[in-house]
């Protein structure tokens, strides 16, 4: 018996929800100077030459237009202690930026303080893919702090467990 579309979607969510990932917040500024941001775990590297990364945004997202009409965005790879900031930006509520310390970069992007890493990007390409748009960014500036990154697994956030590093041969 073939599974229904809804059943396949549930299995898909279960499979990918059990795939541990890092967690990011992606930010941008619209033409009116209003900052937008959302929590994203669909983030990956694409190329070293040039430096390219990608992430995707749901077509139902209230910030879709800000990201697809803009020409820049910043990806914040979150630190382990940024769980509350992560949850704030995962919410559909307004006032996300009032719940964290942030500033505007020399590239005009909202930068959240305390991240493990921040990659500021020019939009290199967008690709329509099902119910999402994939944004490929060319990295124009990046930094890494001496912090532990955040991990997402089974709808939970936290630090990489210390015992993870003891299993290395």
N, C-alpha and C positions, 0 to 999 in steps of 0.2 A: 504494500500500500504506500502510495506517495504522500508525503507530508504536505499539509496546506502551506500557503504562503506565510500565514501568521505563525505556524509551528516552526517553519524554517527560520523566521526572524528571531523567535525566542531561543532556538538552539544557537544561532549566530551570536546573539547577545551573551549567552552563557559561555560559549567558547571564547569570545574575545574578552569577556569580563574576567576570565581566568588567565589572561595573558598579562603578566605584570608589565607596567610601563612607567615611565617618568610622567610628570605632570607639568603642564605649561599654562601660563596665562598669556594670551595674545592681546596686544593693545594697538590702538590707532587713534588718530584725531580726525574728525570730519572737517568739512570746509568751514563750518561755523566755529571751529575751535573747541568743540565738545569732545571729551575723551570717551572712548568706547573700549570695552575689554570683556573677555570671556575665558573661562577655563577650558582647556583643550588637551586631550591626550592623543589626538590623531596627528602626531608630529613626527617627522623623520628627516634624516639627512638625505640629500639627493646627489650632490656632486662636490668634489674638492676643487675642481678647476673648471668654471668658477665655483666659489662657495655658494651652494644652493641648498635650501631646506624646503619642506612642504608641510602644510597642515590643511585641514578641511573644515568647512563651516556648513551647518545645516541650513537649507533654504528657508526654514521656518524661524531662524534666529532673528531677533529684533535688530541686531547689529549687522546683518548681512550687507545692507547698502553701504554702511560706513567702511567696511572692509573691501567690498568689491569695487567701489567707486574711488577709493583712496589709492595712493601710489606708494605708500609705505606702511609698515607695521613693525612691531617689536615683539619678539618671542622671549618670554621670561621662563627659564627652566627653574621651577620652584625649589626652594630649600625645604628641608624636612620640617622646619618649624613654622612654615607658612600655611598650615592647614586651614586656619580661619580665613585667611585671604583667599585661598583656593575655593572654599565654600561660598564666600561672598561673590566671587566672580562666576561661579557655577549657577548662581541664582538668577532668576529673571527679574528680580527687584531692581529698582533704580538706586542710586547712591553708592554704587560699588566702590568708587574711588574715595569716598569719605571714610571708608573702613581700612585704609592703609596709607602709608607714607609714599608719596610719589612726587616726581618733578617732570619737567619737560626737557628733553634732550636737545642737543644742538641740531638734530634732524627734525625737530618739531614733534617728537613722539612722546607719549606718556610712559614714563619709566617707573616701575614699582621698585621701591627699595627693598633690599634684603634677599633678592633672588640668588640662587646658585650661579646662574649665568643669564646674560641678556644678549640677544642677537637682534640688531636693528637691520631691517631689510627694505630694499626697494622691491616692489612687485615685479617679478620677472615674467610670470605667466599665470593665467587662471585657466582652469579646466573644469567644465561642467561634467559631473559624474553622478548620475542617479539623482538622489535628493540632496546632494551636497555640491559645493564648489570647492575645488582644490586650489589653494593659493601657493604658488611656488615663489619663494623669495630669494633674492640675491643679497647675501650678507654684506652690509657696508660698514658695520662696526660690531664688535663683540667683546665681552669680558667674562671672566670666570672668577668667582670669589672662593675663598677657602671655607666652604660650607658643605654640609652633607645634602645631597639631593633628595627630593621627595619621591616616593614610590606609590603607585596606585595598583591595587589588586583586590578583586572581589568587593568592589564598591567601598574600599577602605583606603585611607591615606596614611602614610607614615614614613619613617626613615628606613633605609636599607638595614636589615638586622645585622648586628656585629658578627654573628656566627656565619653569615654568608661568606665572609672573607676567610674563615678558617677552613673552608672546604677546598681550598686551592691546592693542587698537587705540586 
